């Protein structure tokens, strides 16, 4: 194994919190998944066959979300109580809009940076969770994921352009 790959795997193992493998984990659409505790690999279960989960942000049935890159778990955001509407300051942008601006840059100057596509996925999920007519300051489950992602500058690298 080459040196950069070993370093990446070491960093992923050290930086990302341990996830307990749970054979009852399911994507929001009901698809069963498995997370290997040792390799941090995330797999879709199709009968007795496991295939790596494609990269991006994935919502689970329990409201949590996973960020996956190259079939490896990068981050896990736990669900919060979805029944209590919460609002940020009036007129404030959504948390995911802030994340996209931080990671992708103004005018998409860092659109190819690691994490930009995942940030955009979270923004789209946040928009879909917000009832029509509600302000961007309404905090949704994806907003909470974006709040956590803003602190994860290892994967959601801030744009410096």
C-alpha positions as CSV (number, residue, x, y, z in Angstrom):
1,X,0.0,0.0,0.0
2,X,1.5,3.4,-0.9
3,X,2.3,6.0,1.7
4,X,-0.5,8.6,0.9
5,X,-3.2,5.9,1.0
6,X,-1.9,4.6,4.4
7,X,-1.8,8.1,5.8
8,X,-5.4,8.7,4.5
9,X,-6.7,5.5,6.1
10,X,-4.9,6.4,9.3
11,X,-6.4,9.9,9.4
12,X,-9.9,8.5,8.6
13,X,-9.5,6.0,11.4
14,X,-8.3,8.6,13.9
15,X,-10.4,11.5,13.0
16,X,-13.8,9.9,12.5
17,X,-15.6,8.6,15.6
18,X,-16.2,4.9,16.0
19,X,-19.5,3.6,14.5
20,X,-21.0,0.5,15.9
21,X,-22.0,-1.9,13.1
22,X,-25.8,-2.3,13.2
23,X,-27.4,-4.8,10.9
24,X,-30.7,-2.9,11.2
25,X,-29.3,0.3,9.6
26,X,-31.3,1.4,6.6
27,X,-31.2,4.3,4.2
28,X,-34.2,6.6,4.1
29,X,-35.7,4.6,1.3
30,X,-35.4,1.4,3.4
31,X,-32.3,0.0,1.7
32,X,-30.3,-2.0,4.3
33,X,-26.7,-0.9,4.8
34,X,-23.7,-2.2,6.9
35,X,-20.8,-0.3,8.3
36,X,-17.6,-2.3,8.8
37,X,-16.2,-1.2,12.2
38,X,-12.6,-2.0,11.2
39,X,-12.3,-0.6,7.7
40,X,-15.1,2.0,8.0
41,X,-16.4,0.7,4.7
42,X,-20.1,1.4,4.1
43,X,-22.0,-1.2,2.1
44,X,-25.4,-1.6,0.6
45,X,-26.8,-5.1,1.4
46,X,-28.5,-6.9,-1.4
47,X,-29.2,-10.4,-0.1
48,X,-25.8,-12.0,0.7
49,X,-24.0,-9.4,-1.5
50,X,-22.4,-6.2,-0.2
51,X,-21.5,-3.4,-2.5
52,X,-19.9,-0.1,-1.5
53,X,-22.2,2.8,-1.0
54,X,-21.6,5.6,-3.5
55,X,-20.0,8.8,-2.3
56,X,-22.1,11.6,-0.9
57,X,-24.5,12.4,1.9
58,X,-27.0,9.7,2.8
59,X,-30.0,10.1,5.1
60,X,-30.9,7.1,7.3
61,X,-34.4,6.1,8.4
62,X,-33.7,7.3,11.9
63,X,-33.0,10.8,10.6
64,X,-29.2,10.6,11.0
65,X,-27.0,11.1,7.9
66,X,-23.7,9.7,6.7
67,X,-21.0,11.3,4.5
68,X,-19.3,8.7,2.4
69,X,-16.3,9.1,0.1
70,X,-14.9,6.2,-1.9
71,X,-17.1,3.8,0.0
72,X,-15.5,4.9,3.3
73,X,-17.4,6.6,6.1
74,X,-16.1,10.1,6.5
75,X,-18.6,11.5,9.0
76,X,-21.9,10.6,10.8
77,X,-24.4,13.2,11.9
78,X,-26.9,12.1,14.5
79,X,-30.6,12.9,14.3
80,X,-32.1,15.5,16.5
81,X,-35.8,15.9,17.6
82,X,-37.5,16.8,14.3
83,X,-40.8,17.6,16.1
84,X,-39.7,21.0,17.5
85,X,-39.5,23.7,14.9
86,X,-36.5,25.9,15.6
87,X,-35.5,29.1,13.9
88,X,-32.3,31.0,13.6
89,X,-32.1,34.8,13.5
90,X,-34.7,36.4,11.2
91,X,-33.4,37.0,7.7
92,X,-30.4,34.8,8.3
93,X,-29.3,32.4,5.5
94,X,-29.9,28.7,6.0
95,X,-27.1,26.7,7.7
96,X,-26.5,24.7,4.5
97,X,-26.2,27.9,2.4
98,X,-23.5,29.0,4.8
99,X,-21.8,25.7,4.4
100,X,-21.9,25.8,0.6
101,X,-20.5,29.3,0.6
102,X,-17.7,28.3,2.9
103,X,-16.8,25.1,1.0
104,X,-17.6,26.0,-2.6
105,X,-16.7,29.7,-2.4
106,X,-18.4,32.7,-3.7
107,X,-19.3,32.3,-7.4
108,X,-18.3,28.6,-7.1
109,X,-14.6,29.4,-7.1
110,X,-13.9,26.1,-5.3
111,X,-16.6,24.0,-6.9
112,X,-14.1,21.1,-7.5
113,X,-12.9,21.1,-3.9
114,X,-13.4,18.0,-1.7
115,X,-16.7,18.3,0.1
116,X,-18.4,20.9,-2.2
117,X,-20.7,18.3,-3.8
118,X,-21.6,16.9,-0.4
119,X,-22.4,20.4,0.9
120,X,-24.6,21.0,-2.1
121,X,-26.4,17.7,-1.4
122,X,-27.1,18.8,2.2
123,X,-28.4,22.1,0.9
124,X,-30.8,20.3,-1.4
125,X,-31.9,18.0,1.4
126,X,-32.5,21.0,3.7
127,X,-34.6,22.7,1.0
128,X,-36.7,19.6,0.6
129,X,-37.3,19.4,4.4
130,X,-38.4,23.0,4.8
131,X,-42.2,23.5,4.2
132,X,-43.0,25.9,1.4
133,X,-43.1,29.5,2.5
134,X,-41.0,28.9,5.6
135,X,-37.9,31.1,6.0
136,X,-34.3,29.8,5.4
137,X,-33.7,30.4,9.1
138,X,-36.0,27.4,10.0
139,X,-33.6,24.7,11.2
140,X,-34.2,21.2,9.7
141,X,-32.4,17.9,10.4
142,X,-30.2,18.7,7.4
143,X,-29.5,22.1,8.9
144,X,-28.1,20.4,12.0
145,X,-25.9,18.2,9.7
146,X,-24.6,21.4,8.1
147,X,-23.9,23.0,11.5
148,X,-21.7,19.9,12.3
149,X,-20.2,20.0,8.9
150,X,-19.1,23.6,9.3
151,X,-16.8,22.3,12.1
152,X,-15.5,19.5,10.0
153,X,-12.9,21.4,8.0
154,X,-10.9,18.2,7.2
155,X,-13.6,17.0,4.8
156,X,-15.5,20.2,4.2
157,X,-12.4,22.2,3.4
158,X,-13.0,26.0,3.4
159,X,-12.5,27.7,0.1
160,X,-9.5,30.1,0.2
161,X,-10.0,31.7,-3.3
